[in-house]
Amino acid sequence: MAENKKREQQPKRRLSFTGLGIRTFGQTVFLTTNFYFSNNLVSHASACAFGFLFSFIPVVMMILTVLIRILHTSGDTIKALLQQVAIFSETLDLDRIIQSVISVKGISAFEIGLGFAIFWMARRFFASLVISLQAIFKTRIKQRPVISQVFVFVGEAVFVLATTITIAAVLFFKSIQHAPFFENIIQRLPLLAKIDALNLATIVPLAAMFFIVAISYRAMSFSKPKWTLCLLSSGGLTAIFWAVLKIMKLFTNVSRYNMVYGVMSNIIVLLLEVFMFFSLYLFFAQLIFVVQFFDELLLGELYTLPGSDKKQFGAKLKRKLFMKPDYFLKKNDKVIKYSEGNYIYRNGDQDIDAFYVVNGTVEVIHKNIFTFVERGGFFGEEACLLNEQRNEDAIAATDVTLIRVPSEAFLSHLEKNQESNQKALSQISEYFAKIFDQDSTIEHNKQLNSKDNNLGEQIKKAFTKKL
């Protein structure tokens, strides 16, 4: 055999995730969609929509209380603004709700109890939201029930405060719209003349939605994604949701629904819109998870890549999409090449990293057993799993391109990926069969489980300890 002559790649470069190609984008979309359904986020979106509907009246009462009793806003002014929104004008008795807030002159035990009940009912929506985000990030964060409850109350307060400020801004703009000094400003800035309170009532909530969603992604995921990623995801959600609302208005005739369902038609439409929002919200939250932990997730897809003998459409699609990991290849820090006939490692080497074959064929030799690992396959993970020196030789049967997977990263991945963990156990089973010269996996398992087999027990304990 020729001496091991490694051909080094170019110096390490830092590449941003957004600088990668269409294949990586496709892998990201595939992983996001797959996790979206495997985490049952459709049901979570429904729970958030129901929680919002359940909390709708209490939240409205809290906002009106702040506007009327703290900011001293006129009830007629608030009513005039809310009547421009169908869900308020056609579903709720605005006069009675506003009058009930105004009629409270003092604070008694009854008002305190009622206020607490309203606050507690309103938290249902925010609790559903926190639970949904935990379903996405559960494998990468520690469960903190107390902190989660704190975020529920903080989120409720922030939402009420942000909504109140939004309404106050619209009312303020409306009140100064015809003031003399504002007319002078309009003459200098004609663009402002095209803005009225109704347009502002559309623009400001979208802007508030953008910032609130971005902050919730950053804070409530507990995984500290980058602000840039949160802002981009929030911007995508806001733009798509705005487009969805426009499309729904083209095909939704509320007056026709009123003939069948009465005032409930507005609630049905509102519930559908809220469900669409939370479906998009959780999809982009899942996208943040995939982008944030893309290295580990891509490693899992490579390790569990279906073999070339799998003929199912899903297996073929997955193999076609993930077999070439452009993300790792363009990072260049773990990519190595070997010429035909060169050793990758030898029996007795202390190196315990695993390898993924990008191109070419690798020959693994253990005693008199020859195994060929081709494109899309892993090898060398047994030493990593058991923290032992190499028990075999690995030679480049052709010119090969490999991705080196550090043992720490590989073991960390196994702790979080059940499918990869099961495959690793299968690989260890085959590894034991080679050690004991057993042709039958059943026979070697009997040896492994035998208390008299000290070597088998020692290896088994080492593997269990590592996992």
N, C-alpha and C positions, 0 to 999 in steps of 0.2 A: 504494500500500500504506500501511496505517496505521503509525504509529510503533510501535516495539517497546515495549509496556507490560506488564511482567511482573507477575503477581499472586503475591505472595509467600505462602508457607505460614505456619503458626503457628511460633513460635519453636522451636528445636531442643529435643527432649526425649530423655531417656535411658530406653529401655525394656528391661526384662529379656527374655531369650528366652522364659522361662516365661510371660510376660504376654501372649503372642500367641495368636491364635485357632486354630480347628480346621484351617484351611487350611494354616497353617504347620506344625502338627503332622503333617498328612498328607504334606506335602512332606518333612519330616524322616524319617518312616517309609519313604517311597518311596525316598529317597536312601540310607538305611541298608540297606534290603533289596537295592537295586540294586548297591551297592558290595559287600555281603556275598557275593553270588554272583559278581560280576565279579572280585573278588579271590580267588575260589576258597577261601573260608574254611571250607567244609565239609571239604575235603581237609586243611586246616591243623588243624581240630579233630580229625580222625582221626589225624593225625600226633602231636598232643599226647596223645591218648588212648593211642596205642601207646607213645609215649615214657614216659608215666606207668607203663604196665604193665611196660615194660622196666626202669624204675627203681624199681619197687615194692619188691622184695626188698632191693636195696642201701640204699634210704632207711630201710626198717624196721630193717635191721642198724645203720645209723648212729644212729637214734633209741634203739634198745635199748642201744647202747654208751654213749651219753650218760647214759641213765637208770641203768644198772647200775654202770658204772665211774666215773662222775663224781658223780652224785647218790646213789649207793649205795642204790638202790631194790631191794627184795627181788624175786627172780625169781618167787616164788610170787604176790606181789602183782600184778606186771605180768601174769602169766599169767591170774589171776582176772579182771582187767579186760578183757584182750584176748579172752578166751573169750566175752564177751558180744556180740562182733561176729562175725557168721557167716563173713566172709571170712577171719578169722584162725583161728577154731576148727575150720572144716571144710576148709580148704585147706592151711594151713601146719602143720608139725610144730613147735608152740611150744616143747615141751620141748627138742628138739634145738637150735633156734635160740638159745634163752636159755642153754642149757648151753654152746654153743660160744662165746658172749660171755663167760660166767663163767670158762671154762677157760683163757682167755688170762691168764697170770700175769705174763709179762714182755713186753718189746717187742724183737723181733729183726728182722732184715732181712726175713724172710718176712712178719711181721705188718705191717711198714711197706708192703711191696709189695702185700699183700692189701688194706690200708686204702686205698691209693692207687687200686687197681683198683675197689674198691667206690665210692669217691668219684667216679671217672671215669664209671662206669656210671650213677650217679645223675644226672649232669649232662645226660643225654640228654633228659630231660623238660623241664628248664629251657631248654635250647638250642632245642627245638621251640617253646616258648612265646615266646621272644625273636624267632625267625624269623617267627612268626605275627603278632606286633605290628608288625614291620617291614613286612610285606606290606600292612598297613592304612595306616601313616603314612609310607610310603616317599616320597611326593611332597612331603612337608612337612618332612622331616628330612634331615640329612646322614648318610650311611652311615659308622658308626664301628665297625669290626670289633673293635678292641681293647676299647673301652668295652662293646660288646655281650657280649664274653666275660667281662668283669668282672662284668656284671650276672648272667650265668649262674651264676657261682660265688657271688656275693652272694645271689642268689635261693635257691640251694640251701641256703646256710647259714641264711638267715632262715626258710625253710620247716621245716628240721630243728629249729631253735631254737623256733619257734612251736609246732610239734607236740609237742615235748618239754615245753614249759611247760604246754600244754593237758593232757597226760596227767598231769603232776605235780600240776596243780591238782585234777583229778578224784580222784587218789589221796589227796591231802591232805584233801579234803573227806570222802572215805570213811573216812579214819582218825580224824577228829575227830567223826564223826557221832554216836557214842555216848558221847562224853566228857561228864562232869558239867557243865562250864561251858557246853558247847554246848546241853545240854538246858535250861539256864536261859534261854539266848538264844531257843530255840524257844518257850518259854512266853510270852515277850514278843512274839515275831514268829511267829505261827502259820503264816504263809505259808512259812517255811523248812521246816516239818514236811512239806510236800507235795513237797519237793525231795529226791530221792535221787541216788545216784551215777549211776544210769542216765540220769535226766533231765538231769543236769549234763553227762553225756557227749554229749548231743545238743545242748544249748544252747551250751556253750562252743565246740565246733568250728564252729558256725554263726557265732558272734560272731568267732572267729578268722578264718574265711573272709571275713567282711565287711571286716575291717580289712586283711587281706593283699591282697585283690583291689583295694581302693581304693588302697593304696600302690603296687601293681604298675601300675595304670592311670596313676598320677601319674608314677612314676619310669621305667618301662620303655617308655613311648610316646615319650619324648624330646621331646615337643612342649609340655610343661608345661601341661596342661589345668587348669582351676580345681579346687580341692579340693572345692567344692560339687558340681560335675559328677561328679567321681570317686566321691564318697560316695553320691550319688543313684543312679548306675549300679550301684555295688556293692550297694546296698540292693535295687534291682530284681532283680539277678541272684540274690542270696541268697534272696529271697522266692520267686521263680519256681522256683529249683532245689529248694527245700524242698517246694514244692507238687508238683513233678514226682516227687520221691522218694516222697511220700505216695501219689500216684496209681499209681506203678509197683508199690508194695507191695500195692495192692489187686488187681492183675491178674497179678502175678508169683508163681508158686508154685515156690520153689526146690526143695522136696522132690520135686516131680514131675520137675524137670530133673535132679536127682541120680540118678534111676532110669535116665536116658538117657545123661547126660554124666559122671556121677560127680562128683568134686570140681571138675571143670572148670566146672560150672554156676555156681559162685560167681564164677569169673573172668569168665565170659561176662556175667553180670549186672553185675559191677563195671565191666567195660569199657564196657557200655552206659551206665551211670550217669556214668562219667567222660567219655564222648563227649558226653552231654547237657550236662554242666557246661561243657565247653570250647566247645561250640556256642553256649551262652548267653554265655560269657565273651567270645568274639570278636564276637558280635552287639553286646553293649553297648560293647565297645571301638570297633567301627565307629560306633556311635551317638555316642560321645564325639568321634570324628573329624569326623562330620557337624556336630554342634553347634558344635564349636570353630572350624571353617572354613566355617560356613554361608553367610557373605557371598559368598565366592568360589564356592562350589558352586552357590548360587542364581543368581549371575551367569552361570555356565556354562550352566545350564539355560535361562535367558532368551535367551542369545545363540544357542543351538542349538535353540530351540523349533521344532517342526515347523510348517510353513505350514498355513493353513486348507484348502489343496487336498489335504492328506494325509488319506486316508479309512481308513487302518488303525486298528484298535481301540487299539493301543498309542500311536500318534501322537495320537489324539483324547483319550485319557486323560491323556497328558502335557501336552497343550496346555490341557486343562480344569483340571488341577491347578496348573500353574505360570504360566499367563498373567497372573494377578493376584498380584503379589508383595507380600502383606500385610506381610511382614517389613521390606521397604524403605519401604513406604508409611507404616507407623507410626513409623518412625524420624524421618521428616520433614526430615532434614538434606540430602537430595539430591532431594527432590520439588519440582517447579516446575510452574506452570500458565501457559498462554498463551491469550489470546483469539483468536478467528478473525481471520485477516488479519495478525497480528503476526509479525515476523521472530524466528526463534529464533537464527539467525546469518546473516551475509552473506558474500558472496565477498570474500576478503581478510582476514577476521577472524583474529586470532591464537589464539583459543580452540580447543583441540584435544580437548576431552572428547567422549565418545560419549553417545548418548541412547537410552533405551528408551521406547516409546510404551505407556503404560498405558491411556489412553482417547483417542479422537479419531483424526484423520488429519493427517499432516504431508506437505506437498508439497516435494520436493527438486528444485531447478532447476539444471541444469548446461547452459549455453549454451541450446540449443533442446530439450533433453531434459528431460521432466517425469516424475518418479517419485513415486508416492504410497505412503507408509509408514503402514500402519494398525496397529491394536491388536495388540500382541505382536511388533512389529518393531523393529529397531535401525537407526539411521542416524548418520552423522557419524563413523564409526570410521576412515575412510580417513585423515583428517588426523591422528588419534591414532597410527595405525600408522606413518605416514611422517614424523611430526613436522614437518608442513608447515602453512602457513596454509590457510584454507578456500578451496576451488576451486569452491564452489557456494553457492546460497542455500537456506535451509530456512525455510519459512513454515507457520504453523498454518492448515491448510485448514478446520479446525473448531476449536472450543474443545478444547484438548488438555491432558492431564496427562502429564508426562514424568518420568523418573528420570534424573538426570545421573550418568554413570559417569566418575569422574576418570581421566585418561589413565594415571596410574601404576598404579591398580588394574586397569585393563583390560589393560595390557601384562603386568602380573604374573600375571594370570589366564591369559593365552595361553601363558605359559611352562610352565604346569602342566596344561593341558587340551589334549590332542591333537585332540579333535573341534572345539573352538573355534578352534584354530590352523589347521586345514584350512579351516574356513569363512572365516576371515580372509584366507587366501590366495585363496580364490574371490572375495571382495569386492574385493581388490586387482586381480584380473584384470579384473573389470568396470570398476573405476576407470580402469585403463589404457586400456581400450577407449574410454571416454568422452574421455580426454585426446587420443588419436590419431584420434578420429572414426572408429573402426572398428566396423562392424556385426558383424563376425565375430570371436569370441574367438580363433580359430585364427590369424587374420591378425595380430592385435595381439600374440600370443605370439611370432610370428616376429620382429616388430619389437623386442620386449623382449629376446629372446635374441641379437639381432644386435649384433655388436661395434661396428658403425658408428653405432649409436643411442646417443649419449652420454647423452641425457636418460633413456632407459629404463634404462641401466646405473646411472645415478646414483640413480634411485628404487629400483631393485632392491637396490643396496648399502645404501641407507638403511633399507629394510625389513628386510633380513637383519641389519643391525647392531642394530636395535631388538629383534628376536626372539632 
